[in-house]
Every structure is written in C-alpha cells, then in structure tokens.
Amino acid sequence: MVFNFIRRSFLLHARPHINHELCCYGSLSSSSSKSSPFTTKTSASLNQHSFTVTYLINSCGISPDSAILVSKHLDLSKSLNTADSVLAFLNNYGFTKSQVSKVIYTRPKLLLSDPETTLLPSFQTLNSLGLSNTDIAAVVAARPKGILAKKLQDTAIPCFNYLKSVLGSDDKVISCIKRFPLALTYDLKVYAAENIQLLLDTGVPKLRIASMLAQQPRTFFTSADRFKKVVGDVKEMGFDPSKSRFLWAIHAIRAMSKSTWDKKMELYKKWGWSEDEIFVAFEKYPGCMMASPDKISRILDFLVNTMGWERSYIVQWPIVICFSSEKRIIPRCLVYQYLAEKGLIEEKDGFCFNKWLMYSESKFLKWLVKKYEEEAPELLKLYQKHLDEAN
C-alpha cells in the first residue's frame, strides 16, 4: 500500500513531464473515446513510458532527449525498487552524478538487474587489483560496456600482472589503467607483449617503452601485423629508435588511417608546405599530425594571416599546432602584437617562442608583469580581454 501510494505521488508530481511527452508524441487527445479498449491500453503504455523518462531525468541525471531515446527500450514502472538499488550501489562506491548518468545512458538495462550479480563481481575484481572506489568510478564511467562485461574477471588479473612486469609498480599500473581502462579486457599475450618485444628487438630502450606505456597505453594495444607495419614506416622516415620521438611517431601514425594521414599531408601542402617541410616538422614534434584538420587550418590561418609568421618559423616550432588557439595562441600573440605596435618589444628580443608560448599560464603571467608592468600597466586587463573573447 505504501509503495503504491509513493508511486502514485511520484507520477502525480511528474505530470508536467508526462503531459509534455504525450503532447510531443501526439498520442492522447482530450476528445479520445473513454470507452475504447485501445485508448485504455495506449494510456497505460504512455504512463509507463513517461514514468521511465521522468525517472531517467530526475534520478539518473540523463538529459531529456537522451532519456526519451533510452526509454524506448526500457520500462521502469514495475522495477522501481531494482532501479533504486542499482543507483544506491553506484552511490555507495562514490560515483558522481555525471558518472552515474554516463553509466546508465550507456548501459540502461542495468536498472533492471540485481547489482549484486551484475555489478558486484566486476567491482570486486577491480578492488582486488588495488583500485580505490574513486578509481573504480572513473574507470567504469569511462568504459561501462567493456569494464562491466563478464570477461573482465578472466582478463583483468593477467593484464595487471603483465603491466606490472613492464611498469614496475602497482601505482604506475593503476595510472595506466585509468588512462586506458579497456586494457583490462585485452589478452596481452596476443596484443601488447608481442608489440613490446618488437620494439625491444628494434633497439628501443626498455625505459622508454615503459614510459610510453604509462602515458599512452593505447599505442601498444593493436594487432601485431598493424603495429609491425607502423614501426617499419617510422624507421623508413629516419627516426632513431633510441629516441623518445620514435615512439611518439608510432603513436601518431597508429592513431589514424592512411587516408586521414594523406588528407593532413594535402592540407599542409595547401598552406605552401613541401613534403620535406612536413616531415621535418613531424620529426621535431609528431603531434603536429594528430591535430584535427580544422584545428590545423585555424591555427595556420591565425599565425600566417594575422601574425604574419613565415612558414619556416612554424616548421621550426611545430608544437604550436597542438596548443589551444583559444587559451594560449590567440590571447598571447595579440598581446605581443600590441606591445610591438607600441614599440615596447626590443628588436633583439623579437618573438621568443619559449617565453610567449611555451611558458605555463602562471609562469607566463609572472614574466609578463615583471617585464612590462611599468611600460604597459594595462597589459593584464588586455590579456584577459583577449582571453575572454577567444573563448
């Protein structure tokens, strides 16, 4: 009786949502025949659907549009206790509201299952590896489908042990897993182990491999044939296996298809770059080929057409392609331009790339104030103005 009363109260409270949904679907009219069995059945179905939509929005934090989409394959009107128990389970592990919404949106049918049988085994496995509740929440929310799959219990421990043999400590392994949670679902004897052995045979130092595995674990989780091809391509480009750039070049090439690579090559050529210049830039900073075509175009347009940079200067500092145009390049360069127009930039100083673009935000602001506060006390306000406008 109490449960029925709570449910009726909940639906009554949610009535504005229900009316909105019914109006959207155009399925209920005030002139509908009250005696029609079809109308009765439709009304019940719509009430159940609206209950589910409202629950997904109010209890799970899912957006209205997403809730409508998810609710097409879900009916929570008869499973409220079960759904509540799933949310309580996630809350007990410290999941934030956004993490809960990600998990439920990706795996909505969890709300129809017993958390003790569907969630607890995976969570216990993750706990056994040394992950804290906060770590578990981050890992599960990042990849709910993979991490909550049954095979996790078979692959997680062997994966953890192998990663530890390469990285050397539990903390480094946990950090690696948080960067790429799906690593726990791989058979590393088929994937990473063979690829790492190829790198060792190629002359890549073990310490560099471990460092790359910790920072970019996804680089190693690919088929042996594909990885071997990428390693061969990087060697042909002249990269030195003993240097860290060799692994970063592998990371960049592995991350895109040949057609994507070719499109970016053509894009740089449209801006007047030769193939040699592209490869020089790639050798200096492989990340310049990982930026999206749109970002490459926007940054080159600003540097060339607004700042008047020569192509050779950008080739010398290709890392600029990977900086945030809104948070770093545009506001800082416009401040430099302002100082130059006022004659406050000494010719011998010019544009010092390290200071103007490589410095962290806090270090840049300290340097800017110390260098130009007397001549241009308005500089910080101007910088903040450009920062706000760019964003």
Rosetta blueprint (number, residue, H / E / L):
1 M L
2 V H
3 F H
4 N H
5 F H
6 I H
7 R H
8 R H
9 S H
10 F H
11 L H
12 L H
13 H H
14 A L
15 R H
16 P H
17 H H
18 I H
19 N H
20 H H
21 E H
22 L H
23 C H
24 C H
25 Y H
26 G L
27 S L
28 L L
29 S L
30 S L
31 S L
32 S L
33 S L
34 K L
35 S L
36 S L
37 P H
38 F H
39 T H
40 T H
41 K H
42 T H
43 S H
44 A H
45 S H
46 L H
47 N H
48 Q H
49 H H
50 S H
51 F H
52 T H
53 V H
54 T H
55 Y H
56 L H
57 I H
58 N H
59 S L
60 C L
61 G L
62 I L
63 S L
64 P H
65 D H
66 S H
67 A H
68 I H
69 L H
70 V H
71 S H
72 K L
73 H L
74 L L
75 D L
76 L L
77 S L
78 K L
79 S L
80 L H
81 N H
82 T H
83 A H
84 D H
85 S H
86 V H
87 L H
88 A H
89 F H
90 L H
91 N H
92 N H
93 Y L
94 G L
95 F L
96 T L
97 K H
98 S H
99 Q H
100 V H
101 S H
102 K H
103 V H
104 I H
105 Y H
106 T H
107 R L
108 P H
109 K H
110 L H
111 L H
112 L H
113 S L
114 D L
115 P H
116 E H
117 T H
118 T H
119 L L
120 L H
121 P H
122 S H
123 F H
124 Q H
125 T H
126 L H
127 N H
128 S H
129 L L
130 G L
131 L L
132 S L
133 N H
134 T H
135 D H
136 I H
137 A H
138 A H
139 V H
140 V H
141 A H
142 A H
143 R L
144 P H
145 K H
146 G H
147 I H
148 L L
149 A L
150 K L
151 K L
152 L H
153 Q H
154 D H
155 T H
156 A H
157 I H
158 P H
159 C H
160 F H
161 N H
162 Y H
163 L H
164 K H
165 S H
166 V H
167 L H
168 G L
169 S L
170 D H
171 D H
172 K H
173 V H
174 I H
175 S H
176 C H
177 I H
178 K H
179 R H
180 F L
181 P H
182 L H
183 A H
184 L H
185 T H
186 Y L
187 D L
188 L L
189 K L
190 V L
191 Y L
192 A H
193 A H
194 E H
195 N H
196 I H
197 Q H
198 L H
199 L H
200 L H
201 D H
202 T H
203 G L
204 V L
205 P L
206 K H
207 L H
208 R H
209 I H
210 A H
211 S H
212 M H
213 L H
214 A H
215 Q H
216 Q L
217 P H
218 R H
219 T H
220 F H
221 F L
222 T L
223 S L
224 A H
225 D H
226 R H
227 F H
228 K H
229 K H
230 V H
231 V H
232 G H
233 D H
234 V H
235 K H
236 E H
237 M L
238 G L
239 F L
240 D L
241 P L
242 S L
243 K L
244 S H
245 R H
246 F H
247 L H
248 W H
249 A H
250 I H
251 H H
252 A H
253 I H
254 R H
255 A L
256 M L
257 S L
258 K H
259 S H
260 T H
261 W H
262 D H
263 K H
264 K H
265 M H
266 E H
267 L H
268 Y H
269 K H
270 K H
271 W L
272 G L
273 W L
274 S L
275 E H
276 D H
277 E H
278 I H
279 F H
280 V H
281 A H
282 F H
283 E H
284 K H
285 Y L
286 P H
287 G H
288 C H
289 M H
290 M L
291 A L
292 S L
293 P H
294 D H
295 K H
296 I H
297 S H
298 R H
299 I H
300 L H
301 D H
302 F H
303 L H
304 V H
305 N H
306 T H
307 M L
308 G L
309 W L
310 E L
311 R H
312 S H
313 Y H
314 I H
315 V H
316 Q H
317 W L
318 P H
319 I H
320 V H
321 I H
322 C H
323 F L
324 S L
325 S H
326 E H
327 K H
328 R H
329 I H
330 I H
331 P H
332 R H
333 C H
334 L H
335 V H
336 Y H
337 Q H
338 Y H
339 L H
340 A H
341 E H
342 K L
343 G L
344 L L
345 I L
346 E L
347 E L
348 K L
349 D L
350 G L
351 F L
352 C L
353 F H
354 N H
355 K H
356 W H
357 L H
358 M H
359 Y L
360 S L
361 E H
362 S H
363 K H
364 F H
365 L H
366 K H
367 W H
368 L H
369 V H
370 K H
371 K H
372 Y H
373 E L
374 E L
375 E L
376 A L
377 P L
378 E L
379 L H
380 L H
381 K H
382 L H
383 Y H
384 Q H
385 K H
386 H H
387 L H
388 D H
389 E H
390 A H
391 N L
